[in-house]
């Protein structure tokens, strides 16, 4: 199994965030232990030529860096995007913590209705900022719970590719063929497939002129081959061979 390489910015050396990330990686064999290296953002995940960068933000720092006139977070994301790689921002807190940080940033300058107006303005601007980040494929994640596990899972799927097949329906044994057939063809449900399957059987046929025998495919042992064999059809010169 190819493992994902991890680099952490030297700016994070000795920080609790670097320690928590290293600990999470030590318990996840999909990743190599991290090394410190000069990179655009706080952490970089790489596999072959694919790269994903992430920036860490405590809640108060996120509010300030996203909305300040200096545009600090904008400049960080600009540099990361100019490098041509996917990126994201991990905010270590949820919506309530972000609102509290906004209030803390404003309460010394405003009172009453003016304070309420500016709080609502900050929240609206952050919503717009995050929507734009999502649109340019550099999302902001407000992760209060399990941020390190979420970061590793997300980076793994970005680099390796994801799908939802693990969450497909699990029908009872007698329904498997009907469920599989209904999922293959849009607009045809189980009732229609039940009629079709009284006369026809789902099967595998070669994609090209030659297909390896299933026992030669990686991961297919004797028991799996025995399960698949009744559903295999080899086609030679317009003749079908079971």
Backbone torsions as a table, in degrees:
resi	resn	phi	psi	omega
1	UNK	NA	127.6	175.5
2	UNK	-70.7	129.1	179.4
3	UNK	-101.1	150.1	-177.3
4	UNK	-83.3	130.6	176.6
5	UNK	-81.2	147.1	-178.4
6	UNK	-131.0	129.9	174.7
7	UNK	-121.5	138.9	178.4
8	UNK	-116.9	140.3	178.9
9	UNK	-63.3	140.8	175.3
10	UNK	-57.5	-21.6	176.7
11	UNK	-62.7	-22.0	-179.7
12	UNK	-94.2	1.1	-178.0
13	UNK	-59.6	127.8	179.3
14	UNK	82.5	-2.9	-178.3
15	UNK	-81.7	157.4	175.3
16	UNK	-63.4	-32.6	-179.1
17	UNK	-65.3	-42.3	177.3
18	UNK	-63.6	-39.2	179.5
19	UNK	-66.0	-43.8	-179.8
20	UNK	-65.1	-39.7	178.7
21	UNK	-65.2	-45.6	179.7
22	UNK	-61.5	-38.6	178.7
23	UNK	-65.1	-44.0	178.9
24	UNK	-62.4	-39.9	-179.7
25	UNK	-67.4	-36.7	-179.6
26	UNK	-62.8	-20.1	-179.6
27	UNK	-102.7	8.4	-177.0
28	UNK	-131.0	106.2	-173.6
29	UNK	-75.7	4.4	174.4
30	UNK	-78.5	-12.6	-173.5
31	UNK	-123.0	150.3	171.1
32	UNK	-86.9	152.5	178.1
33	UNK	-60.2	142.1	-173.0
34	UNK	-74.7	158.6	172.7
35	UNK	-129.2	156.1	178.0
36	UNK	-88.2	131.4	-178.4
37	UNK	-156.8	150.0	177.8
38	UNK	-67.5	118.2	-179.1
39	UNK	-139.2	170.5	-174.7
40	UNK	-69.4	-42.3	-178.7
41	UNK	-118.0	-162.0	-173.0
42	UNK	-77.1	-31.1	-179.0
43	UNK	-144.4	146.4	179.3
44	UNK	-131.5	130.0	175.6
45	UNK	-110.5	133.4	-178.5
46	UNK	-140.6	143.1	176.7
47	UNK	-144.3	118.4	-172.7
48	UNK	56.0	-118.0	-180.0
49	UNK	-104.7	2.9	179.7
50	UNK	-87.7	136.3	-177.4
51	UNK	-134.7	140.9	174.5
52	UNK	-134.0	126.7	-179.9
53	UNK	-110.3	147.4	176.6
54	UNK	-136.8	144.6	177.1
55	UNK	-109.0	136.9	178.3
56	UNK	-95.5	137.2	176.5
57	UNK	-140.6	121.6	165.8
58	UNK	-67.2	157.7	-170.1
59	UNK	-58.7	-48.9	-177.6
60	UNK	-63.9	-39.0	178.0
61	UNK	-65.8	-37.1	178.2
62	UNK	-61.2	-49.0	-178.7
63	UNK	-59.4	-45.9	-178.1
64	UNK	-67.5	-47.5	-174.2
65	UNK	-71.8	-27.7	179.3
66	UNK	-78.4	-35.3	-170.6
67	UNK	-110.3	-6.3	-178.4
68	UNK	-69.3	153.1	179.0
69	UNK	-60.1	-23.8	-179.6
70	UNK	-72.6	-18.3	178.1
71	UNK	61.5	43.1	-174.4
72	UNK	-60.3	-48.6	-178.2
73	UNK	-67.8	-36.1	175.8
74	UNK	-56.8	-46.0	-178.1
75	UNK	-65.6	-37.4	178.0
76	UNK	-63.6	-45.8	-178.7
77	UNK	-70.2	-33.2	176.9
78	UNK	-61.1	-45.9	179.3
79	UNK	-62.1	-41.2	-179.9
80	UNK	-66.2	-41.0	-178.9
81	UNK	-70.8	-34.5	178.3
82	UNK	-63.7	-26.1	176.9
83	UNK	-72.5	-15.0	173.9
84	UNK	90.8	16.0	-176.1
85	UNK	-114.9	157.1	172.2
86	UNK	-62.8	148.4	178.5
87	UNK	-150.6	167.4	178.1
88	UNK	-158.4	165.2	-179.8
89	UNK	-120.1	123.7	177.8
90	UNK	-99.4	114.3	175.8
91	UNK	-99.8	124.0	-173.9
92	UNK	-86.4	68.1	178.2
93	UNK	172.0	163.0	-179.7
94	UNK	-99.1	-167.6	-176.3
95	UNK	-60.1	-41.5	-178.7
96	UNK	-63.7	-40.0	179.8
97	UNK	-67.5	-35.7	177.8
98	UNK	-65.5	-43.8	177.7
99	UNK	-61.8	-41.9	177.9
100	UNK	-62.3	-38.6	178.9
101	UNK	-67.1	-37.5	177.1
102	UNK	-63.3	-44.9	179.5
103	UNK	-61.9	-44.6	179.6
104	UNK	-61.4	-34.8	-178.7
105	UNK	-74.4	-21.3	-173.2
106	UNK	-110.6	-21.5	-169.5
107	UNK	-67.6	-20.9	177.9
108	UNK	-82.0	-12.4	-177.8
109	UNK	-108.6	-23.3	-174.9
110	UNK	-131.8	159.5	178.1
111	UNK	-138.0	156.2	171.1
112	UNK	56.3	-132.1	-176.2
113	UNK	-64.0	-34.6	179.6
114	UNK	-64.8	-38.5	176.7
115	UNK	-64.1	-47.6	-179.6
116	UNK	-60.3	-40.8	179.9
117	UNK	-62.7	-45.0	-177.5
118	UNK	-70.9	-33.9	175.2
119	UNK	-60.7	-47.7	179.1
120	UNK	-62.4	-37.4	179.0
121	UNK	-65.1	-44.9	178.6
122	UNK	-61.4	-43.9	-178.4
123	UNK	-64.1	-39.9	179.1
124	UNK	-66.1	-39.9	179.5
125	UNK	-66.5	-38.1	177.4
126	UNK	-66.6	-39.0	176.8
127	UNK	-60.8	-43.1	179.0
128	UNK	-66.9	-41.2	178.0
129	UNK	-59.5	-46.6	-177.9
130	UNK	-68.4	-34.9	177.4
131	UNK	-65.2	-40.9	177.2
132	UNK	-65.7	-40.0	177.3
133	UNK	-61.6	-41.1	177.5
134	UNK	-61.7	-41.1	-177.2
135	UNK	-66.0	-32.0	-179.9
136	UNK	-95.6	16.1	175.9
137	UNK	61.9	39.6	173.7
138	UNK	-136.0	68.6	-169.2
139	UNK	-68.7	156.9	172.5
140	UNK	-105.0	124.6	179.5
141	UNK	-109.3	119.8	173.8
142	UNK	-91.2	95.6	-174.3
143	UNK	-113.1	101.2	177.2
144	UNK	-83.8	-41.3	-177.7
145	UNK	-103.0	137.6	174.6
146	UNK	48.9	49.5	-176.9
147	UNK	-63.4	-35.0	-175.9
148	UNK	-73.1	-41.0	176.8
149	UNK	-64.2	-39.6	178.0
150	UNK	-65.3	-42.1	-179.7
151	UNK	-62.4	-45.4	-179.5
152	UNK	-65.3	-42.4	179.7
153	UNK	-64.4	-42.6	-179.2
154	UNK	-66.2	-46.3	-179.6
155	UNK	-63.4	-37.7	178.6
156	UNK	-61.4	-45.4	-178.4
157	UNK	-69.7	-36.4	178.5
158	UNK	-63.1	-41.4	-176.5
159	UNK	-82.7	-33.6	-175.5
160	UNK	-97.0	-18.8	-174.5
161	UNK	94.1	140.5	-178.0
162	UNK	-122.1	162.8	172.4
163	UNK	-156.4	169.3	-178.0
164	UNK	-106.4	15.5	-176.5
165	UNK	-63.2	-27.8	177.9
166	UNK	-67.2	-12.3	-179.0
167	UNK	-112.2	17.4	178.1
168	UNK	-67.8	162.4	179.4
169	UNK	-60.7	149.3	175.8
170	UNK	-114.5	82.1	-176.4
171	UNK	-72.6	161.5	173.0
172	UNK	-62.8	157.7	-172.2
173	UNK	-52.1	-43.6	-178.0
174	UNK	-68.9	-13.4	-176.7
175	UNK	-103.2	-3.4	-171.8
176	UNK	-59.3	-47.1	-176.3
177	UNK	-66.3	-39.9	179.2
178	UNK	-65.0	-45.2	-179.6
179	UNK	-63.3	-43.0	179.9
180	UNK	-63.3	-43.7	-179.0
181	UNK	-65.0	-41.7	-179.7
182	UNK	-65.2	-33.0	179.6
183	UNK	-75.9	-21.6	-177.8
184	UNK	-75.8	-29.2	-170.1
185	UNK	-125.5	115.1	-179.1
186	UNK	-66.3	134.7	176.4
187	UNK	89.5	-0.5	177.1
188	UNK	-122.6	116.1	-175.5
189	UNK	-92.6	-175.0	-175.0
190	UNK	-64.0	-32.0	-179.6
191	UNK	-65.6	-43.6	178.3
192	UNK	-66.4	-39.8	-179.8
193	UNK	-69.5	-30.9	177.6
194	UNK	-62.2	-38.8	177.1
195	UNK	-66.2	-46.9	-178.5
196	UNK	-61.1	-40.0	-174.2
197	UNK	-78.4	-3.9	172.4
198	UNK	-71.7	-25.0	-178.8
199	UNK	-115.6	-16.6	-176.6
200	UNK	-129.3	156.9	179.8
201	UNK	-122.4	140.2	172.0
202	UNK	-66.0	139.0	179.7
203	UNK	-150.2	165.9	175.8
204	UNK	-104.1	132.9	176.2
205	UNK	-126.5	155.6	-178.7
206	UNK	-59.0	142.9	176.1
207	UNK	-79.9	-29.4	-176.3
208	UNK	-130.6	-168.6	-178.6
209	UNK	-63.1	-29.1	-179.3
210	UNK	-133.4	136.4	175.5
211	UNK	-130.5	134.6	178.7
212	UNK	-63.4	144.5	170.6
213	UNK	-56.9	145.0	-173.4
214	UNK	-60.9	-28.9	-179.7
215	UNK	-69.8	-12.4	177.8
216	UNK	-94.3	-5.3	179.8
217	UNK	-81.2	141.6	180.0
218	UNK	-63.9	134.3	176.8
219	UNK	91.9	-3.2	-177.8
220	UNK	-108.6	101.0	177.7
221	UNK	-88.7	-171.1	-173.9
222	UNK	-60.2	-45.6	-176.2
223	UNK	-66.2	-42.3	179.0
224	UNK	-66.2	-38.1	177.5
225	UNK	-63.0	-39.0	179.1
226	UNK	-64.8	-35.5	178.2
227	UNK	-69.4	-35.9	-176.0
228	UNK	-84.5	-27.6	-172.3
229	UNK	-50.6	-42.4	-179.3
230	UNK	-65.5	-14.5	-176.4
231	UNK	-106.2	9.6	-178.8
232	UNK	-98.3	136.1	175.1
233	UNK	-132.7	117.6	178.7
234	UNK	-97.6	128.3	-175.0
235	UNK	-108.9	121.3	178.9
236	UNK	-129.5	118.7	176.8
237	UNK	50.2	50.0	178.5
238	UNK	65.2	14.3	174.7
239	UNK	-111.1	137.4	-178.6
240	UNK	-99.6	129.4	178.3
241	UNK	-120.8	126.7	-178.5
242	UNK	-74.3	NA	NA
